[in-house]
């Protein structure tokens, strides 16, 4: 939609054109054809996808309702139902890890550790693609970014 509006030279003045106010704003915009038809088609497509996403979120929540890990991981800042489901699905049976450090290493979240004789060097996270692959680490990174953004927004609002 942004591309179609840009072609028409219409600046997007709403941060959320898919929200209630953005949709009302789009309703008021005078647009010639075929642009009006394209915007209507994109709005219908976005509405259908939003409904489908909502249905999948509900099914996932129902399937994982009794899962202790799913509930526990959502207590972490920045992790909602979708990220929790991704992390739980990727980790599988948590009991296969003897301690939290093993899970962190598996997910590629542990700091780099190099040792030679008496010299020990620790660095940033390993960034290695361990057995866990990229999905758990990227999910954790997204959660951290969301938590930081929420914290900054609350700080800015004086909360």
Helices and strands as residue ranges (DSSP letters): H 2-7, H 20-28, H 35-63, H 68-73, H 81-91, G 94-96, H 100-106, E 111-116, E 119-125, H 133-157
